[in-house]
Amino acid sequence: MDRIDWRGMFKRVVTRMRDSGESQEMGARWMAEEASNAVFALTEENKRLRAMVDFSIWKPIEMAPQDGTPILVGHEHAVFSAWWELDGSRTDTNHPAWVDGVTNNFDDYTTYEPTHWMPLPAPPVSSLPADNGRAE
């Protein structure tokens, strides 16, 4: 799961309310349930990703490239890809900062304060034959 689809979540709840004739209070409960499920899914994904990472190779964030190169960053509670946004005009702080491309409601990048970093791993190598498994 890359990010939470808030719009899709809201549309599902509105449709469910319209179809069932339920109150706004029930809609709010359904929205809270949807949000809770999304947070749970993201938490589980984060656990899975953290289990795959060898934390002995992490470097202090002060040593990270600040030229816009995407890297893997982390802090005590999360691991994610990010880059240093030197032009802070699109960050939620209006200062240079670590961002992951997720924007807030104002289309500003949400900023983070990671403590460590490491290079991104190489992309996966395809195991498909040269013809991508297509029969001719």
N, CA, C and O atoms as CSV, one atom per row, in Angstrom:
chain,resi,resn,atom,element,x,y,z
A,1,MET,N,N,0.860,-1.170,0.000
A,1,MET,CA,C,0.000,0.000,0.000
A,1,MET,C,C,0.902,1.227,0.000
A,1,MET,O,O,1.680,1.420,0.934
A,2,ASP,N,N,0.809,2.051,-1.027
A,2,ASP,CA,C,1.654,3.231,-1.127
A,2,ASP,C,C,1.123,4.415,-0.339
A,2,ASP,O,O,1.889,5.140,0.296
A,3,ARG,N,N,-0.151,4.603,-0.377
A,3,ARG,CA,C,-0.763,5.717,0.336
A,3,ARG,C,C,-2.249,5.430,0.543
A,3,ARG,O,O,-2.828,4.553,-0.098
A,4,ILE,N,N,-2.829,6.175,1.430
A,4,ILE,CA,C,-4.245,6.003,1.732
A,4,ILE,C,C,-5.072,6.757,0.695
A,4,ILE,O,O,-4.817,7.929,0.418
A,5,ASP,N,N,-6.054,6.082,0.132
A,5,ASP,CA,C,-6.961,6.697,-0.845
A,5,ASP,C,C,-8.130,7.323,-0.095
A,5,ASP,O,O,-9.213,6.741,-0.019
A,6,TRP,N,N,-7.904,8.517,0.460
A,6,TRP,CA,C,-8.939,9.182,1.256
A,6,TRP,C,C,-10.176,9.487,0.437
A,6,TRP,O,O,-11.297,9.330,0.920
A,7,ARG,N,N,-9.980,9.925,-0.807
A,7,ARG,CA,C,-11.137,10.248,-1.648
A,7,ARG,C,C,-11.996,9.022,-1.900
A,7,ARG,O,O,-13.221,9.073,-1.788
A,8,GLY,N,N,-11.334,7.905,-2.247
A,8,GLY,CA,C,-12.062,6.663,-2.474
A,8,GLY,C,C,-12.785,6.211,-1.219
A,8,GLY,O,O,-13.916,5.730,-1.279
A,9,MET,N,N,-12.125,6.370,-0.086
A,9,MET,CA,C,-12.721,6.001,1.188
A,9,MET,C,C,-13.974,6.842,1.439
A,9,MET,O,O,-15.016,6.315,1.829
A,10,PHE,N,N,-13.863,8.139,1.214
A,10,PHE,CA,C,-14.997,9.047,1.426
A,10,PHE,C,C,-16.146,8.695,0.483
A,10,PHE,O,O,-17.306,8.676,0.895
A,11,LYS,N,N,-15.825,8.417,-0.781
A,11,LYS,CA,C,-16.871,8.070,-1.752
A,11,LYS,C,C,-17.592,6.790,-1.344
A,11,LYS,O,O,-18.812,6.699,-1.480
A,12,ARG,N,N,-16.846,5.790,-0.840
A,12,ARG,CA,C,-17.484,4.547,-0.396
A,12,ARG,C,C,-18.457,4.815,0.748
A,12,ARG,O,O,-19.563,4.274,0.771
A,13,VAL,N,N,-18.041,5.646,1.691
A,13,VAL,CA,C,-18.905,5.947,2.840
A,13,VAL,C,C,-20.146,6.726,2.396
A,13,VAL,O,O,-21.257,6.425,2.832
A,14,VAL,N,N,-19.957,7.725,1.530
A,14,VAL,CA,C,-21.104,8.510,1.051
A,14,VAL,C,C,-22.078,7.613,0.293
A,14,VAL,O,O,-23.291,7.719,0.474
A,15,THR,N,N,-21.557,6.743,-0.543
A,15,THR,CA,C,-22.416,5.815,-1.296
A,15,THR,C,C,-23.159,4.890,-0.341
A,15,THR,O,O,-24.353,4.637,-0.504
A,16,ARG,N,N,-22.441,4.393,0.651
A,16,ARG,CA,C,-23.066,3.502,1.636
A,16,ARG,C,C,-24.175,4.237,2.407
A,16,ARG,O,O,-25.235,3.667,2.664
A,17,MET,N,N,-23.927,5.496,2.770
A,17,MET,CA,C,-24.938,6.294,3.471
A,17,MET,C,C,-26.161,6.516,2.571
A,17,MET,O,O,-27.301,6.355,3.005
A,18,ARG,N,N,-25.904,6.888,1.317
A,18,ARG,CA,C,-26.996,7.159,0.382
A,18,ARG,C,C,-27.831,5.907,0.149
A,18,ARG,O,O,-29.060,5.964,0.160
A,19,ASP,N,N,-27.157,4.768,-0.062
A,19,ASP,CA,C,-27.859,3.521,-0.353
A,19,ASP,C,C,-28.623,2.985,0.849
A,19,ASP,O,O,-29.665,2.350,0.683
A,20,SER,N,N,-28.128,3.228,2.046
A,20,SER,CA,C,-28.764,2.672,3.238
A,20,SER,C,C,-29.703,3.652,3.926
A,20,SER,O,O,-30.528,3.242,4.742
A,21,GLY,N,N,-29.591,4.948,3.608
A,21,GLY,CA,C,-30.412,5.955,4.261
A,21,GLY,C,C,-29.994,6.228,5.701
A,21,GLY,O,O,-30.760,6.804,6.473
A,22,GLU,N,N,-28.773,5.812,6.065
A,22,GLU,CA,C,-28.285,6.003,7.432
A,22,GLU,C,C,-27.947,7.468,7.701
A,22,GLU,O,O,-27.810,8.277,6.784
A,23,SER,N,N,-27.819,7.778,8.982
A,23,SER,CA,C,-27.544,9.141,9.433
A,23,SER,C,C,-26.086,9.528,9.220
A,23,SER,O,O,-25.240,8.682,8.931
A,24,GLN,N,N,-25.810,10.815,9.367
A,24,GLN,CA,C,-24.431,11.302,9.288
A,24,GLN,C,C,-23.588,10.711,10.407
A,24,GLN,O,O,-22.398,10.451,10.229
A,25,GLU,N,N,-24.214,10.500,11.565
A,25,GLU,CA,C,-23.482,9.903,12.685
A,25,GLU,C,C,-22.983,8.514,12.307
A,25,GLU,O,O,-21.840,8.166,12.601
A,26,MET,N,N,-23.825,7.723,11.662
A,26,MET,CA,C,-23.397,6.394,11.226
A,26,MET,C,C,-22.328,6.523,10.142
A,26,MET,O,O,-21.382,5.736,10.107
A,27,GLY,N,N,-22.471,7.502,9.266
A,27,GLY,CA,C,-21.452,7.737,8.242
A,27,GLY,C,C,-20.113,8.067,8.876
A,27,GLY,O,O,-19.074,7.599,8.409
A,28,ALA,N,N,-20.126,8.859,9.922
A,28,ALA,CA,C,-18.885,9.190,10.625
A,28,ALA,C,C,-18.269,7.937,11.230
A,28,ALA,O,O,-17.049,7.773,11.217
A,29,ARG,N,N,-19.105,7.057,11.757
A,29,ARG,CA,C,-18.589,5.788,12.306
A,29,ARG,C,C,-17.959,4.949,11.209
A,29,ARG,O,O,-16.889,4.371,11.396
A,30,TRP,N,N,-18.633,4.883,10.051
A,30,TRP,CA,C,-18.087,4.119,8.927
A,30,TRP,C,C,-16.767,4.713,8.449
A,30,TRP,O,O,-15.833,3.983,8.117
A,31,MET,N,N,-16.695,6.051,8.417
A,31,MET,CA,C,-15.445,6.708,7.995
A,31,MET,C,C,-14.322,6.384,8.974
A,31,MET,O,O,-13.193,6.110,8.565
A,32,ALA,N,N,-14.635,6.415,10.267
A,32,ALA,CA,C,-13.630,6.076,11.276
A,32,ALA,C,C,-13.171,4.632,11.109
A,32,ALA,O,O,-11.991,4.328,11.280
A,33,GLU,N,N,-14.094,3.753,10.778
A,33,GLU,CA,C,-13.749,2.348,10.558
A,33,GLU,C,C,-12.846,2.198,9.335
A,33,GLU,O,O,-11.848,1.478,9.373
A,34,GLU,N,N,-13.206,2.884,8.253
A,34,GLU,CA,C,-12.385,2.852,7.033
A,34,GLU,C,C,-10.973,3.376,7.319
A,34,GLU,O,O,-9.982,2.776,6.900
A,35,ALA,N,N,-10.894,4.506,8.040
A,35,ALA,CA,C,-9.592,5.089,8.367
A,35,ALA,C,C,-8.786,4.146,9.249
A,35,ALA,O,O,-7.582,3.982,9.048
A,36,SER,N,N,-9.436,3.534,10.215
A,36,SER,CA,C,-8.754,2.587,11.098
A,36,SER,C,C,-8.200,1.409,10.306
A,36,SER,O,O,-7.074,0.975,10.549
A,37,ASN,N,N,-8.979,0.888,9.361
A,37,ASN,CA,C,-8.516,-0.214,8.521
A,37,ASN,C,C,-7.316,0.202,7.673
A,37,ASN,O,O,-6.372,-0.570,7.504
A,38,ALA,N,N,-7.355,1.427,7.140
A,38,ALA,CA,C,-6.240,1.918,6.320
A,38,ALA,C,C,-4.980,2.081,7.161
A,38,ALA,O,O,-3.893,1.695,6.730
A,39,VAL,N,N,-5.115,2.643,8.346
A,39,VAL,CA,C,-3.954,2.814,9.235
A,39,VAL,C,C,-3.389,1.447,9.613
A,39,VAL,O,O,-2.172,1.267,9.644
A,40,PHE,N,N,-4.261,0.488,9.898
A,40,PHE,CA,C,-3.806,-0.862,10.226
A,40,PHE,C,C,-3.017,-1.457,9.053
A,40,PHE,O,O,-1.949,-2.036,9.253
A,41,ALA,N,N,-3.546,-1.314,7.830
A,41,ALA,CA,C,-2.862,-1.853,6.650
A,41,ALA,C,C,-1.499,-1.195,6.468
A,41,ALA,O,O,-0.525,-1.880,6.156
A,42,LEU,N,N,-1.414,0.125,6.657
A,42,LEU,CA,C,-0.128,0.812,6.533
A,42,LEU,C,C,0.842,0.373,7.626
A,42,LEU,O,O,2.036,0.222,7.368
A,43,THR,N,N,0.343,0.167,8.840
A,43,THR,CA,C,1.184,-0.290,9.943
A,43,THR,C,C,1.746,-1.675,9.642
A,43,THR,O,O,2.929,-1.930,9.869
A,44,GLU,N,N,0.909,-2.560,9.137
A,44,GLU,CA,C,1.371,-3.906,8.785
A,44,GLU,C,C,2.395,-3.863,7.652
A,44,GLU,O,O,3.380,-4.600,7.679
A,45,GLU,N,N,2.165,-2.999,6.653
A,45,GLU,CA,C,3.119,-2.845,5.549
A,45,GLU,C,C,4.456,-2.322,6.069
A,45,GLU,O,O,5.517,-2.775,5.639
A,46,ASN,N,N,4.399,-1.363,6.998
A,46,ASN,CA,C,5.623,-0.828,7.576
A,46,ASN,C,C,6.373,-1.910,8.335
A,46,ASN,O,O,7.598,-1.985,8.238
A,47,LYS,N,N,5.674,-2.746,9.086
A,47,LYS,CA,C,6.316,-3.855,9.803
A,47,LYS,C,C,7.000,-4.795,8.826
A,47,LYS,O,O,8.130,-5.231,9.051
A,48,ARG,N,N,6.290,-5.108,7.720
A,48,ARG,CA,C,6.856,-6.002,6.712
A,48,ARG,C,C,8.124,-5.414,6.108
A,48,ARG,O,O,9.122,-6.115,5.946
A,49,LEU,N,N,8.083,-4.127,5.776
A,49,LEU,CA,C,9.251,-3.484,5.182
A,49,LEU,C,C,10.403,-3.394,6.172
A,49,LEU,O,O,11.555,-3.626,5.805
A,50,ARG,N,N,10.104,-3.060,7.423
A,50,ARG,CA,C,11.147,-2.970,8.446
A,50,ARG,C,C,11.830,-4.312,8.657
A,50,ARG,O,O,13.031,-4.361,8.925
A,51,ALA,N,N,11.075,-5.408,8.539
A,51,ALA,CA,C,11.649,-6.740,8.714
A,51,ALA,C,C,12.630,-7.080,7.595
A,51,ALA,O,O,13.509,-7.922,7.772
A,52,MET,N,N,12.481,-6.431,6.452
A,52,MET,CA,C,13.351,-6.695,5.311
A,52,MET,C,C,14.640,-5.873,5.336
A,52,MET,O,O,15.536,-6.107,4.525
A,53,VAL,N,N,14.741,-4.935,6.236
A,53,VAL,CA,C,15.853,-3.987,6.228
A,53,VAL,C,C,16.903,-4.381,7.256
A,53,VAL,O,O,16.580,-4.689,8.402
A,54,ASP,N,N,18.164,-4.367,6.834
A,54,ASP,CA,C,19.278,-4.593,7.747
A,54,ASP,C,C,19.669,-3.243,8.337
A,54,ASP,O,O,20.331,-2.438,7.681
A,55,PHE,N,N,19.257,-3.001,9.571
A,55,PHE,CA,C,19.475,-1.696,10.177
A,55,PHE,C,C,20.941,-1.429,10.509
A,55,PHE,O,O,21.296,-0.305,10.866
A,56,SER,N,N,21.788,-2.434,10.398
A,56,SER,CA,C,23.201,-2.201,10.686
A,56,SER,C,C,23.882,-1.372,9.599
A,56,SER,O,O,24.987,-0.868,9.804
A,57,ILE,N,N,23.233,-1.229,8.449
A,57,ILE,CA,C,23.856,-0.461,7.365
A,57,ILE,C,C,23.304,0.959,7.261
A,57,ILE,O,O,23.663,1.695,6.342
A,58,TRP,N,N,22.437,1.351,8.192
A,58,TRP,CA,C,21.907,2.710,8.195
A,58,TRP,C,C,23.007,3.700,8.563
A,58,TRP,O,O,23.887,3.409,9.373
A,59,LYS,N,N,22.930,4.873,7.946
A,59,LYS,CA,C,23.897,5.944,8.210
A,59,LYS,C,C,23.155,7.133,8.815
A,59,LYS,O,O,21.961,7.303,8.572
A,60,PRO,N,N,23.845,7.951,9.596
A,60,PRO,CA,C,23.193,9.149,10.150
A,60,PRO,C,C,22.689,10.053,9.020
A,60,PRO,O,O,23.339,10.181,7.983
A,61,ILE,N,N,21.542,10.669,9.230
A,61,ILE,CA,C,20.913,11.498,8.192
A,61,ILE,C,C,21.820,12.656,7.777
A,61,ILE,O,O,21.721,13.149,6.654
A,62,GLU,N,N,22.695,13.089,8.672
A,62,GLU,CA,C,23.610,14.196,8.338
A,62,GLU,C,C,24.539,13.836,7.177
A,62,GLU,O,O,25.089,14.728,6.531
A,63,MET,N,N,24.722,12.539,6.905
A,63,MET,CA,C,25.601,12.086,5.826
A,63,MET,C,C,24.847,11.852,4.517
A,63,MET,O,O,25.460,11.467,3.521
A,64,ALA,N,N,23.548,12.073,4.499
A,64,ALA,CA,C,22.729,11.779,3.320
A,64,ALA,C,C,22.944,12.806,2.212
A,64,ALA,O,O,23.225,13.972,2.490
A,65,PRO,N,N,22.813,12.374,0.958
A,65,PRO,CA,C,22.909,13.333,-0.148
A,65,PRO,C,C,21.749,14.318,-0.093
A,65,PRO,O,O,20.614,13.944,0.204
A,66,GLN,N,N,22.043,15.555,-0.377
A,66,GLN,CA,C,21.003,16.590,-0.379
A,66,GLN,C,C,20.899,17.238,-1.749
A,66,GLN,O,O,20.784,18.456,-1.881
A,67,ASP,N,N,20.945,16.376,-2.774
A,67,ASP,CA,C,20.897,16.857,-4.152
A,67,ASP,C,C,19.633,16.413,-4.883
A,67,ASP,O,O,19.563,16.507,-6.108
A,68,GLY,N,N,18.636,15.932,-4.143
A,68,GLY,CA,C,17.392,15.475,-4.760
A,68,GLY,C,C,17.372,13.988,-5.077
A,68,GLY,O,O,16.381,13.481,-5.601
A,69,THR,N,N,18.467,13.276,-4.763
A,69,THR,CA,C,18.524,11.841,-5.009
A,69,THR,C,C,17.553,11.106,-4.093
A,69,THR,O,O,17.605,11.296,-2.878
A,70,PRO,N,N,16.662,10.268,-4.640
A,70,PRO,CA,C,15.781,9.481,-3.768
A,70,PRO,C,C,16.602,8.467,-2.966
A,70,PRO,O,O,17.476,7.790,-3.508
A,71,ILE,N,N,16.308,8.378,-1.682
A,71,ILE,CA,C,16.990,7.439,-0.786
A,71,ILE,C,C,15.968,6.827,0.156
A,71,ILE,O,O,14.819,7.267,0.204
A,72,LEU,N,N,16.376,5.829,0.893
A,72,LEU,CA,C,15.546,5.248,1.927
A,72,LEU,C,C,15.891,5.951,3.227
A,72,LEU,O,O,17.059,5.996,3.614
A,73,VAL,N,N,14.894,6.499,3.905
A,73,VAL,CA,C,15.119,7.193,5.173
A,73,VAL,C,C,14.257,6.545,6.248
A,73,VAL,O,O,13.283,5.850,5.958
A,74,GLY,N,N,14.639,6.788,7.484
A,74,GLY,CA,C,13.858,6.215,8.561
A,74,GLY,C,C,14.078,6.936,9.867
A,74,GLY,O,O,15.024,7.705,10.040
A,75,HIS,N,N,13.172,6.660,10.775
A,75,HIS,CA,C,13.319,7.106,12.154
A,75,HIS,C,C,12.735,5.998,13.014
A,75,HIS,O,O,12.453,4.911,12.510
A,76,GLU,N,N,12.558,6.246,14.256
A,76,GLU,CA,C,12.154,5.200,15.190
A,76,GLU,C,C,10.885,4.458,14.782
A,76,GLU,O,O,10.745,3.276,15.097
A,77,HIS,N,N,9.966,5.113,14.093
A,77,HIS,CA,C,8.668,4.516,13.827
A,77,HIS,C,C,8.366,4.184,12.366
A,77,HIS,O,O,7.342,3.557,12.095
A,78,ALA,N,N,9.202,4.574,11.428
A,78,ALA,CA,C,8.853,4.355,10.027
A,78,ALA,C,C,10.079,4.323,9.131
A,78,ALA,O,O,11.142,4.839,9.477
A,79,VAL,N,N,9.904,3.707,7.979
A,79,VAL,CA,C,10.913,3.657,6.921
A,79,VAL,C,C,10.189,4.026,5.630
A,79,VAL,O,O,9.107,3.503,5.364
A,80,PHE,N,N,10.768,4.924,4.819
A,80,PHE,CA,C,10.128,5.319,3.577
A,80,PHE,C,C,11.167,5.909,2.643
A,80,PHE,O,O,12.263,6.273,3.070
A,81,SER,N,N,10.819,6.003,1.361
A,81,SER,CA,C,11.719,6.657,0.414
A,81,SER,C,C,11.442,8.156,0.458
A,81,SER,O,O,10.305,8.583,0.653
A,82,ALA,N,N,12.484,8.939,0.277
A,82,ALA,CA,C,12.356,10.396,0.337
A,82,ALA,C,C,13.519,11.031,-0.403
A,82,ALA,O,O,14.440,10.341,-0.840
A,83,TRP,N,N,13.474,12.330,-0.538
A,83,TRP,CA,C,14.591,13.096,-1.091
A,83,TRP,C,C,14.627,14.439,-0.392
A,83,TRP,O,O,13.649,14.859,0.226
A,84,TRP,N,N,15.770,15.110,-0.499
A,84,TRP,CA,C,15.935,16.442,0.084
A,84,TRP,C,C,15.382,17.443,-0.903
A,84,TRP,O,O,15.882,17.558,-2.022
A,85,GLU,N,N,14.355,18.168,-0.500
A,85,GLU,CA,C,13.731,19.194,-1.333
A,85,GLU,C,C,14.407,20.520,-0.998
A,85,GLU,O,O,14.036,21.200,-0.042
A,86,LEU,N,N,15.413,20.875,-1.810
A,86,LEU,CA,C,16.201,22.078,-1.540
A,86,LEU,C,C,15.363,23.342,-1.670
A,86,LEU,O,O,15.487,24.272,-0.872
A,87,ASP,N,N,14.502,23.362,-2.698
A,87,ASP,CA,C,13.608,24.509,-2.862
A,87,ASP,C,C,12.420,24.296,-1.933
A,87,ASP,O,O,11.497,23.558,-2.276
A,88,GLY,N,N,12.428,24.917,-0.787
A,88,GLY,CA,C,11.405,24.691,0.221
A,88,GLY,C,C,10.067,25.329,-0.081
A,88,GLY,O,O,9.162,25.265,0.750
A,89,SER,N,N,9.910,25.945,-1.250
A,89,SER,CA,C,8.659,26.647,-1.537
A,89,SER,C,C,7.466,25.703,-1.644
A,89,SER,O,O,6.323,26.142,-1.521
A,90,ARG,N,N,7.718,24.394,-1.874
A,90,ARG,CA,C,6.606,23.438,-1.979
A,90,ARG,C,C,6.514,22.526,-0.765
A,90,ARG,O,O,5.807,21.519,-0.810
A,91,THR,N,N,7.206,22.852,0.314
A,91,THR,CA,C,7.106,22.037,1.518
A,91,THR,C,C,6.113,22.672,2.478
A,91,THR,O,O,5.798,23.857,2.369
A,92,ASP,N,N,5.621,21.870,3.422
A,92,ASP,CA,C,4.651,22.424,4.367
A,92,ASP,C,C,5.293,23.359,5.384
A,92,ASP,O,O,4.593,24.011,6.158
A,93,THR,N,N,6.640,23.427,5.385
A,93,THR,CA,C,7.347,24.349,6.282
A,93,THR,C,C,7.895,25.561,5.545
A,93,THR,O,O,8.342,26.518,6.177
A,94,ASN,N,N,7.866,25.534,4.185
A,94,ASN,CA,C,8.463,26.571,3.327
A,94,ASN,C,C,9.962,26.699,3.527
A,94,ASN,O,O,10.534,27.771,3.326
A,95,HIS,N,N,10.598,25.603,3.924
A,95,HIS,CA,C,12.057,25.538,4.082
A,95,HIS,C,C,12.540,24.234,3.456
A,95,HIS,O,O,11.757,23.292,3.331
A,96,PRO,N,N,13.802,24.157,3.061
A,96,PRO,CA,C,14.328,22.883,2.572
A,96,PRO,C,C,14.067,21.786,3.606
A,96,PRO,O,O,14.193,22.014,4.809
A,97,ALA,N,N,13.698,20.581,3.118
A,97,ALA,CA,C,13.328,19.514,4.049
A,97,ALA,C,C,13.300,18.167,3.328
A,97,ALA,O,O,13.341,18.107,2.099
A,98,TRP,N,N,13.228,17.086,4.111
A,98,TRP,CA,C,13.058,15.739,3.579
A,98,TRP,C,C,11.580,15.542,3.249
A,98,TRP,O,O,10.715,15.772,4.095
A,99,VAL,N,N,11.293,15.118,2.022
A,99,VAL,CA,C,9.919,14.894,1.578
A,99,VAL,C,C,9.821,13.542,0.881
A,99,VAL,O,O,10.821,12.994,0.417
A,100,ASP,N,N,8.594,13.011,0.814
A,100,ASP,CA,C,8.398,11.721,0.139
A,100,ASP,C,C,7.457,11.811,-1.050
A,100,ASP,O,O,7.080,10.788,-1.621
A,101,GLY,N,N,7.076,13.022,-1.426
A,101,GLY,CA,C,6.199,13.197,-2.579
A,101,GLY,C,C,4.731,13.228,-2.229
A,101,GLY,O,O,3.908,13.557,-3.083
A,102,VAL,N,N,4.375,12.899,-1.003
A,102,VAL,CA,C,2.980,12.990,-0.570
A,102,VAL,C,C,2.695,14.448,-0.274
A,102,VAL,O,O,3.486,15.128,0.380
A,103,THR,N,N,1.571,14.917,-0.752
A,103,THR,CA,C,1.232,16.322,-0.521
A,103,THR,C,C,0.082,16.428,0.473
A,103,THR,O,O,-0.713,15.503,0.635
A,104,ASN,N,N,0.019,17.570,1.126
A,104,ASN,CA,C,-1.096,17.823,2.034
A,104,ASN,C,C,-2.247,18.452,1.245
A,104,ASN,O,O,-2.203,18.481,0.015
A,105,ASN,N,N,-3.240,18.940,1.912
A,105,ASN,CA,C,-4.414,19.506,1.232
A,105,ASN,C,C,-4.102,20.770,0.436
A,105,ASN,O,O,-4.919,21.201,-0.378
A,106,PHE,N,N,-2.938,21.367,0.655
A,106,PHE,CA,C,-2.571,22.590,-0.046
A,106,PHE,C,C,-1.544,22.321,-1.146
A,106,PHE,O,O,-0.930,23.254,-1.664
A,107,ASP,N,N,-1.355,21.046,-1.505
A,107,ASP,CA,C,-0.371,20.615,-2.500
A,107,ASP,C,C,1.056,20.948,-2.102
A,107,ASP,O,O,1.921,21.075,-2.969
A,108,ASP,N,N,1.320,21.091,-0.822
A,108,ASP,CA,C,2.682,21.225,-0.332
A,108,ASP,C,C,3.167,19.835,0.060
A,108,ASP,O,O,2.386,19.014,0.541
A,109,TYR,N,N,4.457,19.571,-0.145
A,109,TYR,CA,C,5.003,18.298,0.294
A,109,TYR,C,C,4.977,18.229,1.817
A,109,TYR,O,O,5.310,19.201,2.496
A,110,THR,N,N,4.583,17.088,2.342
A,110,THR,CA,C,4.658,16.869,3.775
A,110,THR,C,C,6.115,16.583,4.119
A,110,THR,O,O,6.762,15.780,3.446
A,111,THR,N,N,6.633,17.220,5.145
A,111,THR,CA,C,8.042,17.062,5.497
A,111,THR,C,C,8.213,16.071,6.639
A,111,THR,O,O,7.284,15.817,7.405
A,112,TYR,N,N,9.418,15.517,6.738
A,112,TYR,CA,C,9.741,14.520,7.747
A,112,TYR,C,C,11.077,14.865,8.387
A,112,TYR,O,O,11.855,15.650,7.845
A,113,GLU,N,N,11.328,14.278,9.527
A,113,GLU,CA,C,12.601,14.456,10.210
A,113,GLU,C,C,13.228,13.095,10.467
A,113,GLU,O,O,13.247,12.621,11.603
A,114,PRO,N,N,13.744,12.462,9.404
A,114,PRO,CA,C,14.371,11.154,9.592
A,114,PRO,C,C,15.677,11.287,10.374
A,114,PRO,O,O,16.281,12.358,10.429
A,115,THR,N,N,16.087,10.194,10.964
A,115,THR,CA,C,17.342,10.179,11.720
A,115,THR,C,C,18.437,9.415,10.997
A,115,THR,O,O,19.618,9.613,11.281
A,116,HIS,N,N,18.057,8.530,10.051
A,116,HIS,CA,C,19.034,7.698,9.348
A,116,HIS,C,C,18.646,7.545,7.879
A,116,HIS,O,O,17.520,7.850,7.486
A,117,TRP,N,N,19.592,7.068,7.081
A,117,TRP,CA,C,19.332,6.876,5.660
A,117,TRP,C,C,20.175,5.733,5.134
A,117,TRP,O,O,21.122,5.288,5.782
A,118,MET,N,N,19.814,5.264,3.943
A,118,MET,CA,C,20.606,4.291,3.192
A,118,MET,C,C,20.196,4.420,1.724
A,118,MET,O,O,19.103,4.904,1.430
A,119,PRO,N,N,21.061,3.995,0.805
A,119,PRO,CA,C,20.673,4.059,-0.609
A,119,PRO,C,C,19.487,3.138,-0.878
A,119,PRO,O,O,19.291,2.136,-0.192
A,120,LEU,N,N,18.707,3.496,-1.883
A,120,LEU,CA,C,17.628,2.601,-2.301
A,120,LEU,C,C,18.236,1.332,-2.867
A,120,LEU,O,O,19.300,1.392,-3.484
A,121,PRO,N,N,17.597,0.185,-2.676
A,121,PRO,CA,C,18.116,-1.042,-3.287
A,121,PRO,C,C,17.934,-0.991,-4.798
A,121,PRO,O,O,17.160,-0.187,-5.318
A,122,ALA,N,N,18.651,-1.853,-5.487
A,122,ALA,CA,C,18.497,-1.946,-6.941
A,122,ALA,C,C,17.097,-2.459,-7.257
A,122,ALA,O,O,16.530,-3.225,-6.478
A,123,PRO,N,N,16.533,-2.048,-8.390
A,123,PRO,CA,C,15.207,-2.557,-8.757
A,123,PRO,C,C,15.277,-4.060,-9.019
A,123,PRO,O,O,16.354,-4.589,-9.295
A,124,PRO,N,N,14.151,-4.747,-8.937
A,124,PRO,CA,C,14.166,-6.190,-9.174
A,124,PRO,C,C,14.535,-6.506,-10.617
A,124,PRO,O,O,14.260,-5.732,-11.534
A,125,VAL,N,N,15.153,-7.642,-10.791
A,125,VAL,CA,C,15.512,-8.125,-12.120
A,125,VAL,C,C,14.393,-9.043,-12.571
A,125,VAL,O,O,13.969,-9.930,-11.830
A,126,SER,N,N,13.920,-8.829,-13.777
A,126,SER,CA,C,12.823,-9.636,-14.290
A,126,SER,C,C,13.260,-11.082,-14.460
A,126,SER,O,O,14.366,-11.364,-14.921
A,127,SER,N,N,12.379,-11.986,-14.084
A,127,SER,CA,C,12.673,-13.408,-14.271
A,127,SER,C,C,11.996,-13.938,-15.529
A,127,SER,O,O,12.033,-15.136,-15.808
A,128,LEU,N,N,11.373,-13.025,-16.291
A,128,LEU,CA,C,10.710,-13.431,-17.531
A,128,LEU,C,C,11.730,-13.595,-18.651
A,128,LEU,O,O,12.757,-12.916,-18.663
A,129,PRO,N,N,11.448,-14.493,-19.591
A,129,PRO,CA,C,12.343,-14.615,-20.757
A,129,PRO,C,C,12.352,-13.312,-21.548
A,129,PRO,O,O,11.513,-12.438,-21.328
A,130,ALA,N,N,13.292,-13.189,-22.458
A,130,ALA,CA,C,13.456,-11.971,-23.253
A,130,ALA,C,C,12.179,-11.568,-23.979
A,130,ALA,O,O,11.955,-10.379,-24.208
A,131,ASP,N,N,11.331,-12.541,-24.349
A,131,ASP,CA,C,10.082,-12.213,-25.050
A,131,ASP,C,C,8.950,-11.924,-24.079
A,131,ASP,O,O,7.788,-11.860,-24.480
A,132,ASN,N,N,9.290,-11.745,-22.771
A,132,ASN,CA,C,8.302,-11.464,-21.717
A,132,ASN,C,C,7.246,-12.556,-21.597
A,132,ASN,O,O,6.138,-12.302,-21.122
A,133,GLY,N,N,7.588,-13.776,-22.028
A,133,GLY,CA,C,6.672,-14.893,-21.864
A,133,GLY,C,C,5.540,-14.929,-22.854
A,133,GLY,O,O,4.602,-15.710,-22.693
A,134,ARG,N,N,5.607,-14.086,-23.896
A,134,ARG,CA,C,4.534,-14.047,-24.882
A,134,ARG,C,C,4.756,-15.103,-25.958
A,134,ARG,O,O,5.858,-15.255,-26.486
A,135,ALA,N,N,3.710,-15.812,-26.264
A,135,ALA,CA,C,3.787,-16.771,-27.365
A,135,ALA,C,C,3.596,-16.037,-28.676
A,135,ALA,O,O,2.824,-15.082,-28.764
A,136,GLU,N,N,4.302,-16.490,-29.682
A,136,GLU,CA,C,4.151,-15.827,-30.975
A,136,GLU,C,C,3.217,-16.564,-31.872
A,136,GLU,O,O,2.980,-16.136,-33.002
